[in-house]
Amino acid sequence: MSAYPTEDPYEALLLTDLVGHRAQFAIDYPDEYKRAVYDELLTSGSVTVLNYQLVYEYEFGSEHRERPQFATDGDSYYRIHVDTVRTVERDWWEFYLDLQNAEQYDGTDPVTVPITSLSDRDQQILQQAMEAAAADRDPAIDVGDQKPGSRGVTYHHHLDSEASDLVPSPPFEYLQHNDHLFQARAKQDTIPVTERTFTAEQIGKSRSEYEQHVRDGVLEVDFSTVSLSSEATDVLDTATDGRPVSGFYEESPLMSDGLDAVLTQLNASTT
């Protein structure tokens, strides 16, 4: 059992940085698109996005639960929910670096970074492809056999492939970095992505109504009002210690009475 302390749960659960969530791509979505996503969500009540997660789930006992996430448009307060999740396919370009056997290479001289002829965006794409192939480490990763969409940089619907010189034909064939040799690859493939639809439920029209909703619907137990045994108190103290980042408590089966008492108060199923 672990716990993550927070000084102000109302602020911690309220989305204040509209561009803070990262898209699950090597190159993030632009900030203006992220703001448009939230505008649509709060205005229309729902929004559908690709590889973009506005609400996260976590394991609680044997259950999967949504981490509470709230947002405000300045006038009203909303709770964001996951409505549907499914896998869809898109025909997108992908740029990646295919690891080669440097000892068997007898071609033209490979390029090295930085490649100043590339645009700033293409240099960023190249850097991300190098990170995917672990070009700075030893050994590097041979991404060539990995599934489409996981080998390097995917040109998603907000990363314009037509504005990039790296696709469809990279301006260089081989890249040398440290002791590694890579072949530049650009392929258009059917790439699976996760499509999520989120909904916004209005839960209040004032800060006080929002905080009351959190107290009533999110904060499930106040241990300061619960009578616990010394054993259960020790479990709770360890799990909420907060050093260095979060508290953590674990024990081998069979479960102790102290841990069982704490989990019972939390309504956490252990079966």
N, C-alpha and C positions, 0 to 999 in steps of 0.2 A: 504494500500500500504506500502511495506517495501523495504528497500535497504540495501545492504551489501557493505560497503566501502572497497576499495582495493587500496594500494599505487601504485602497478604496475600491470595493467591488463594483460600485456603480460606474466609476470611470473605466475600470478594467473591462467591463462587459459592453461598454458603449463604443461603437466605431467612431473614431475621431479622425483617422487618417484614411481618406477615401482611396488613396493609391498605395496603401501599405501592403495589401495582399499581392503576391507575385503570381503571375501565370506559370503554369507547369510546363514551360518551354525554356530552352536555353536562352532565348532572347525574350525579355518580358514584353507585355503589352504596353503601349504608350499611355501616359497618364491621362490624356484627354479621353481615351476610350474607357478607362476604368471609371472616370467620373461619370461618363455617359451611362455606364452599366448601373451605377447606383441611382442616377436620376431616373432611369427607366423603372428600376425596381420599386422605388418609393412613390413614383407617380402612377404607374399602372398596376402595381401590386405583385408583379412577377417579372422575371428576366431569365433568359436561357443563354448560357455561356459555354465555351469549350475550354477544357483544361484550366479552369479558374474556380477556385474554391473560396466561397465567402463564409461558409460555416463548416466547422470541423467536427468530426465525431471522435469519441474516445471510448475505451472499454471501461465499464463500471461493473465489477463482478463478472457475471456471464453475459451482461447486456452491452449493447452498443447505444450510446446516447449522443445527442447533439450537444456540443458546447454552446451554451447560451450566447447569442450574438444580437446586439441591439444597434439601432441606428436612428438618427433624427434628421429631419429636414429643417429644423429650427422652430417648427410649430408643433409637430406631432412626434411621437416616439413609436418605433416599430420593433418587433422581434422578427428576425430573419430565420426562415426555415428552409431545409432541403425538401423539395417536392418530389422530383424524380432524378434518377441517375441512370444513364445508359451509355453504352459504347457505340460510337458512330465512326464512319470512315470518311476520310478526305484524301483526295489526290493532290498531294503537295510535294514540293521539291525538298530535298535534304542535302546539305553539304556536310561532308565528313572527311576525315583523314584516315586512310587505310594503311596500317603498319606494314612495312616491307622488310625484307632481309637485306640489310645494308651491305653485307659481304658479297651478295650476288648481283649487286646493282652495278651496271656498267654504262648507264645512259648519260645524258647531259647533266651538267652541274645543277644540283637542286638549289632552290631559293632558301633564304633564311629570313627570319623576322628581325626587324619590322620590314614589311613590304610597303614602301612609301607610296607606290602608285595606286594602292587601294584606297577607297574612300574610308572615312572614319567608321561608318557603319560596317563596311566589309572587313575592316581590321578587327572590329568587335566580334563579328561572326567567326572570323578565323581564330581569334583567341578562345572563343567558346568551344570551337571544334577541337582545338589543341587540349583544352581542359578535359573534354570528353574522352580523348585518347590518352590522357595522362602523359602528355608529351614532356612535362617537366620532371617526371618520376622515372624510376627504374625498378621494375620493368614498365614499359608503356603498355597500353591496352590495345589489343587487336579488336577494333569495333566492327570490322568488316562482316562478321558473321552474326552480329546482333540484329534484332528486329528493326524494320523501318520505323523511324521516329525516335530511336534510342541511340543512334550511332553518332550524331553530331548536332547540327543546327537545323531545325525544321522551319521552313518558310511558311508560317501560319498566315491566317487571313489578315493579320496586321503587321506582317513583315513582307514587304513587296519584293518578290523574286525578280520582277522586271527592272527594279532599280539596283540590282546587285550584279557585279561582274563575276561573281563566283559560280553562278548558274546561268545557263545550262552547261557552259564550258569554262572551267576555271582558267585564269590567265597563266597559271603555272601547273606543271605536272607533278613535280616532286618538291617536298619540303624537308629540309634537314634541320633537326633541332636536338641539341646535345648530341648523343650518339644514336639517335633514332632517325629513321628515314620513313617518310609517309608519302603516299600517293594521294593527291587531291581527287575527290570523287564528288560528283553531283548527280543525283538520281531523283526521278519523279516516281513516287511509290504511293500505294494505298496505305495510309497511315491511320491506325486506330487512335481515337481521342475520346476523352470522357466528356459527355455532354450533361450538364447539370441545370436543372430549373430550380430557381429559388423563389420563394414567396415572402412578402412582407405583411405581417399582421400588426395592425395598429393596436397598441396597448395603452396609450395615454396621450393626452394633449398638453401635459405639463411635466416639468422635472419631478415634481412631487408624486405625480401619478406613476411615472416611470420607476422611481425608487420604491414605491409601494408594491408595484408589480414584481420587482426583483425580490423584495422581502417575502412576498407571499408565494411566488412561483418558482424561485430559483434557489434561494437559501433554504435548504431542506431541513437543516437541524442546527440549533444553537447549543453547542456543548456546554456553554456556561450555565444553562438551565437544566442540564441532565446530570443525574447522580451516577457516577461511574466508580467502579472498583479501582483500587490502586494499580492493579495490573492493566486494566483498560486505559487508565490515565497515562501510564508509561508508554503504551502503544501509541496513543494519540500524540503525546509530547514528541516522541521520536519521529513520527510521520510528518509533523508540522514544524520540525526544528528549523528548516530553512537554510541549512549550511551544506555546501556552499551556494547551491541554487535552490534546491528543493529538499524537503525532508523525505526520508525513505525508510520504510519498515518492512522487513521480511522475516519469515520463519519457515521451518520445514514442517511438513505434516507430522502429526496431526495438528489442526488449528488450536491455538490456545483459547482459553475462555476470554482473555482480554481482547484479542483480535476479534473474536466472534461477537463480543458485546459492542465493539465499535462499529463493525459492519452491519450489525442489526439496527443500530441507530441510524445508519446511513441508508437503510433499505437496499443494501447491496447484496444481490443474490450470489451465493458461492457454489451453486450446483451447476 
